[in-house]
Amino acid sequence: SSFRDLTQQIRTYFDNEDDALCLLSFVLFGILARLTKRKWKGYFAEQVRQSWVTLLLHLQDPNPRVSVECRATFHLCVPFSGLKRLQTAVNEHHDGTAELKPEELQVDICTHLAKENAELLENLYKSTITYFCSSWEEIRAVAAKLAGIILEHTDRQRMKWLDLEHLPMALQVLKKDPSPSVQLVATEVISVLCPGRVLGE
């Protein structure tokens, strides 16, 4: 019960606006991923699945330290997904010596999921859109970016899995967001997706 309580409590700090608390939550979650015993692997795998979108979003956290720690934690959590090809792709990013490029990692993840697990990609997409209403403007901006990445790297055949009905309206709302950075991201996503792909169809 202590393990369950600790895991759930740590997850509540992933989206904390205090960078120090957010950073520490990823550090602790990564420690749990390393130390999880066999009998708890099923439970922890479910906690990872519930945290996928949050982890993906914070790969582009505006605080570089949080972004780097999130990537390390994501690397430790991917084995719990059971997707070996995805794990290989994440390992390449984690082990590389190049400067951290979280958006490239997000693109690779979404591309692999489109091929290997369309249902998981659909769930990620639905959860990502819920962050459009976040009180944290940086998260709203990153969520819009991630939604754009998911759609831009999903072929037309697999787009039928995604519920696109509310996306145009949601992006139009973000274009009028109080934050100029959120407005800019929403405008960029619309400009990329509109021409003959999703929003204009």
C-alpha positions in Angstrom: 0.0 0.0 0.0 2.9 2.4 0.7 4.3 1.7 -2.8 0.9 2.5 -4.4 0.4 5.6 -2.3 3.9 6.9 -3.0 3.6 6.3 -6.7 0.3 8.1 -6.9 1.5 11.0 -4.8 4.6 11.5 -6.9 2.5 11.7 -10.1 0.4 14.6 -8.7 3.5 16.8 -8.8 4.3 16.2 -12.5 2.4 19.3 -13.5 3.3 21.4 -10.6 4.2 25.0 -11.6 7.0 25.0 -9.0 10.0 23.8 -11.2 11.8 22.3 -8.2 8.8 20.1 -7.2 8.2 19.1 -10.8 11.9 18.2 -11.3 12.0 16.2 -8.0 8.8 14.3 -9.0 10.4 13.0 -12.2 13.6 12.1 -10.3 11.6 10.0 -7.8 9.4 8.4 -10.4 12.6 7.4 -12.2 13.9 5.8 -9.0 10.7 3.9 -8.6 11.0 2.7 -12.3 14.5 1.3 -11.5 13.6 -0.3 -8.2 10.1 -1.7 -9.0 10.0 -5.4 -7.9 8.5 -8.0 -10.2 5.2 -8.3 -8.2 4.6 -4.5 -8.7 5.5 -4.3 -12.4 1.9 -4.7 -13.6 0.8 -1.9 -11.2 3.6 0.4 -12.1 3.1 -0.2 -15.8 -0.5 1.0 -15.4 0.9 4.2 -13.6 3.2 4.7 -16.5 0.4 4.4 -19.0 -1.6 7.0 -17.1 1.5 9.3 -17.2 2.4 9.0 -20.8 1.0 12.3 -22.0 2.5 14.2 -19.0 5.9 12.7 -19.6 5.7 13.5 -23.3 4.6 17.1 -22.6 7.4 17.7 -20.2 10.0 16.6 -22.7 9.5 20.1 -23.9 9.3 21.7 -20.5 10.4 25.4 -20.6 12.9 24.6 -17.8 15.9 22.7 -19.4 16.7 20.8 -16.2 13.1 19.5 -16.0 13.2 18.6 -19.7 16.5 16.6 -19.3 15.2 14.8 -16.2 11.9 14.0 -17.8 13.8 12.4 -20.8 15.8 10.3 -18.4 12.7 9.2 -16.5 10.8 8.5 -19.8 13.7 6.3 -20.8 13.4 4.3 -17.6 9.6 4.0 -18.0 9.4 2.9 -21.7 10.2 -0.8 -20.9 6.9 -0.9 -19.0 5.0 -0.1 -22.3 6.0 -3.5 -23.8 6.8 -1.8 -27.1 10.4 -3.0 -28.0 10.8 -1.0 -31.2 9.7 2.2 -29.4 12.2 1.3 -26.6 15.0 1.1 -29.2 14.1 4.5 -30.6 14.1 6.1 -27.1 17.4 4.4 -26.3 19.0 6.0 -29.4 17.9 9.5 -28.2 18.9 8.8 -24.6 22.4 7.5 -25.4 23.2 10.1 -28.1 25.7 12.8 -27.4 23.9 15.4 -29.5 22.1 18.3 -27.8 18.7 17.4 -26.4 16.0 17.7 -29.1 12.8 16.8 -27.3 10.6 17.5 -30.3 12.5 15.0 -32.4 12.0 12.4 -29.7 8.2 13.2 -29.6 8.1 12.8 -33.4 9.8 9.4 -33.2 7.5 8.2 -30.5 4.4 9.3 -32.3 5.6 7.7 -35.6 6.3 4.4 -33.9 3.0 4.4 -32.1 1.1 5.1 -35.4 2.6 1.9 -36.7 2.6 -0.3 -33.6 -0.2 0.8 -31.4 -2.9 3.0 -32.9 -5.1 2.6 -29.9 -2.4 4.0 -27.5 -1.8 6.8 -29.9 -5.5 7.6 -29.9 -5.6 7.7 -26.1 -2.5 10.0 -26.1 -4.2 12.3 -28.5 -7.4 12.5 -26.4 -5.4 13.1 -23.2 -3.2 15.7 -24.9 -6.2 17.8 -25.9 -7.4 18.0 -22.3 -4.3 20.0 -21.5 -5.5 22.8 -23.8 -7.4 24.0 -20.8 -4.5 23.8 -18.4 -4.0 26.8 -16.1 -0.3 26.7 -16.9 0.3 28.6 -20.2 3.5 26.7 -21.0 1.7 23.4 -20.8 -1.1 24.7 -23.1 1.5 25.7 -25.6 3.3 22.3 -25.4 0.0 20.4 -25.6 -0.9 22.2 -28.8 2.5 21.3 -30.2 2.2 17.7 -29.3 -1.3 17.4 -30.8 0.2 18.9 -34.0 3.0 16.4 -34.0 0.6 13.4 -33.5 -1.5 14.5 -36.4 1.3 15.5 -38.7 3.0 12.2 -38.3 0.0 10.0 -38.5 -1.0 8.8 -42.0 -4.5 9.3 -43.3 -5.5 5.7 -42.9 -4.7 5.7 -39.2 -6.3 9.2 -38.7 -9.7 7.5 -38.6 -8.8 6.3 -35.1 -8.5 9.9 -33.9 -11.5 12.0 -32.9 -10.8 15.2 -34.8 -14.3 16.8 -34.4 -13.3 19.3 -31.7 -9.7 20.0 -32.7 -10.4 23.0 -35.0 -12.5 24.7 -32.5 -10.0 24.1 -29.7 -7.2 25.5 -31.7 -9.2 28.6 -32.6 -9.8 29.1 -28.9 -6.0 28.9 -28.3 -5.4 31.4 -31.0 -7.2 33.9 -28.7 -5.4 32.7 -25.6 -4.1 35.5 -23.2 -0.6 34.1 -23.7 1.1 35.3 -26.9 3.3 32.1 -26.9 0.1 29.9 -26.9 -1.4 32.0 -29.6 1.7 31.6 -31.7 1.8 27.8 -31.3 -1.9 27.4 -32.1 -1.4 29.5 -35.2 1.5 27.4 -36.3 -0.3 24.1 -35.8 -3.3 25.4 -37.8 -1.1 26.5 -40.6 0.6 23.1 -40.8 -2.5 21.0 -40.5 -5.0 23.1 -42.5 -3.9 22.7 -46.1 -5.7 19.6 -47.3 -4.8 17.4 -44.3 -7.1 17.6 -41.3 -8.6 20.9 -40.4 -9.5 21.9 -43.9 -11.2 18.6 -44.8 
